[in-house]
Amino acid sequence: MGLDGVELIMSVEEAFDVEISDEEKAAARTPRLLCDVLEERLQGRVPAMNREDIRSKLRQIIIDQLSIREDFDDDAEFVRDLGVD
């Protein structure tokens, strides 16, 4: 994973106060898959975050970190479609 990818994951980990394993990072090739990882990690937390709250916050981090338009697809691949190196 290149610098853009590392910075994106670090921002996500910080914003959600979670640690994402190397295996999870490799598997989270799309925003939807990364949202799945976060949803699993955040289960049982108080206050609870529902999937739409997680998705919304994650999308804003992706937009800010990658300087991309807001209309990207949740199934877009980070490397191929969103330009993460």
N, C-alpha and C positions, 0 to 999 in steps of 0.2 A: 504494500500500500504506500502510495506516495504522500508527499507533504499535505496536499489538500485533503486526502482521506483521513490522515492522522489528526489534522486540526479539526475536521468535522466531527470525528468520533470523540475527541477530547471535549469539544463544545457540548456535544450531546450528553456525555457522562457528567459534565459539570452542571448543566442545566437541570438534569433529572436526578442528580445525586446518586448515580449508579456506576458500577464498573462493568464494562462489557468485555467478555473473554475474547481471546484471539479467535477461537472457533466461531463464536457468535459474530464477530466482525467479518470474518470470511464468508459466512452464510448470509449476512444481511446485504445482499447485492442491490436491493431496491428500497425506496422509502417505506413501502408496505412491509417488507420483511424486517426492516429495522424497527418499525412501529410494533410488530409482533414481539420482538425481543424486549422492547421497553415495556409493553403491556404485561408480559410475563414477569419481568423484574419488579414492576411496581405493584403487583398484586398484594393486597393486604396492608398497604401503606395508608396511614391516616395523615392528612385527608386523602381520600381516594381520588384517583383520576380515571375518568372513563376513556374509552378508546378515542373518541372524537377530540377530547382535550389533549391527549397525548399526540394525536395526529396533527392537530393544529399547531401545537408548540414545536413539534419536530419540523413541520413544513417551514415555519418561520426561521428556525435555525439553519435549515438547508438553504433557504433563500439568502439569508444574511451571509453565511459562510462561503457560498459558491457564487454569489452575485448573479443569480439567475432569475428569470421571470417567475411569477407566481403560478402560472398555468401548467407547470410540469405534472406529469402523470405519476401516480403513486407506484406504478409498475415499471417506471423508467429505471434502467440500470445506471447506477452511479457512474461507473467507468465509461460505458459505451454511450449513454444518452445525456448524462449530466456533466461530463467532462472532468470527473474526479480522477486525478492521477494517483 
